[in-house]
Amino acid sequence: MNEFLNKLTSIVGSPYIQTTGDLDRYEEDWRKRTKGKALAVLSPGATDEVSLIVKACLQEGVSIVPQGGNTSMVVGSIPDASGTQILLSMQRMNKVRALDAGNLTMTVESGCVLQQVQQSAENAGYLFPLSLGSQGSCTIGGNLSTNAGGTQVVRYGNARELCLGLEVVSANGDIWNGLSGLRKDNTGYDLKNLYIGSEGTLGIITAATLKLFPLPAAKLTAWASVQNIEQAVKLLGLAHKMLGPALSGFEMMGQFALGLVDKHFPNLNVPLWRESPYCILLEASDSESELHARVQFEGLMQKALEAEIITDAVIAESLAQAKTLWLIRENITMAQAAQGLNIKHDISLPVSQIASFVLHTDALIAKKIDGVRIVNFGHLGDGNLHYNVQAPQGVDSKIFLKEYEHDINTIVYDSVVKYGGSISAEHGVGSLKVDTLKDYKDPTALSLMRSIKKALDPNNIMNPGRVINSL
């Protein structure tokens, strides 16, 4: 094994391999629920180095766990506890390789932090619209590996829709240069979309060519209160009708979720939450002017008030106010963490079924556990809920998870299937849901996925135990 580690050291250089010391930032998952042990942490600086690492690991029979910003919610990017896996940190591969203004694309390495990609695009006068709460630490490679969604999906789509090409190191160490900026290329199987969303189980994304958009002339943000989810869905329909493609964000937040933000981030001054079961955060961008956008936006709010779809609304009067409203939404996850461990669910449903799902599932969980608290929020515009369950007041959260997590998951996932949804919307499967997937995924689809995994990674060295548990 020393000879193997020496070989890896010769590939990346001694400063970029770690086998001892404090490796918690790599070995412990973001939610601090699981901790693994790596044989070594490697930080390659180039695609050629990744290729050589994969070839060395394949020869030695050592599996590889690729990691970006280590922000996975489903334990998808840390090593297991065996101490036999290589943790491949992609954070050194963080260059913006090219920006093609004529083609409206930029090519970046997979270790680029999402916020860095956004800022690089903006500095050049363009928009890269993928936006997540963890954008200050998550990387574009991780975003693509999980097909991340975020707050702008309603207009721009998931990470998959924002990517035109990839550079990938395959499970045998070959480099596929698929960094085309083409929007049309009908020459066979769509390899790009095979790797996107595969969570590092088929190969390692080292770079990507991404779509850019013109910066909007204006962006407006509003906060509205509604009495129930049915009204929230009506507001979404009205927003689609009146704003059309200008609607870029539509977030729903339950009262208890906002109460946690108010408790743990009191400086944010959460509006309207005390008297409202749900609040909605809307965003619209306009290519013409701020005046045109404001007229449309104010017209939407006025019509919604007259139709009694909303009970109150606030339109941000400045960029600072808009940022504060978005900070409230983005800090729900942090407020939950401050409150204690909780049972998280990242689910998607047809928008038309969300109200029925919540009513049905809330009742089942309340019947199961007296006093349980639901932290319900998410991207209503694309049908993605973060339907999380907090322990009753005064109950130890660790004990709560140990006793009830399996039962709660079963209730939620059975309800998701009942209403035509998916048990993972944007966080992926990871290792947290890998055993559950077989109960809720079409058997033929699972069989096809295993066939793909076996064909592309026959030795099962790429992030084993994630997405597909066995070959």
QUICORJO-V977942 format. One record per run of one state. SS is the DSSP state (H for helix, E for strand, - for the rest). FROM is the first residue (numbers start at 1). TO is the last residue. Records with the same first field share a line. If there is no record, write none. Layout:
SS = FROM-TO ; FROM-TO
This chain:
- = 1-1 ; 13-13 ; 19-23 ; 29-34 ; 36-37 ; 43-46 ; 61-63 ; 68-84 ; 90-95 ; 101-104 ; 110-112 ; 124-125 ; 128-138 ; 146-152 ; 157-158 ; 171-174 ; 179-190 ; 196-202 ; 212-212 ; 215-217 ; 227-228 ; 265-265 ; 269-277 ; 287-289 ; 307-311 ; 316-318 ; 331-331 ; 340-342 ; 344-345 ; 349-350 ; 369-372 ; 383-383 ; 391-396 ; 419-421 ; 423-433 ; 441-442 ; 457-461 ; 463-471
H = 2-12 ; 14-16 ; 24-27 ; 47-60 ; 114-123 ; 140-145 ; 153-156 ; 159-162 ; 191-195 ; 229-246 ; 255-264 ; 266-268 ; 290-306 ; 319-330 ; 332-339 ; 351-368 ; 380-382 ; 397-418 ; 434-440 ; 443-456
E = 17-18 ; 28-28 ; 35-35 ; 38-42 ; 64-67 ; 85-89 ; 96-100 ; 105-109 ; 113-113 ; 126-127 ; 139-139 ; 163-170 ; 175-178 ; 203-211 ; 213-214 ; 218-226 ; 247-254 ; 278-286 ; 312-315 ; 343-343 ; 346-348 ; 373-379 ; 384-390 ; 422-422 ; 462-462
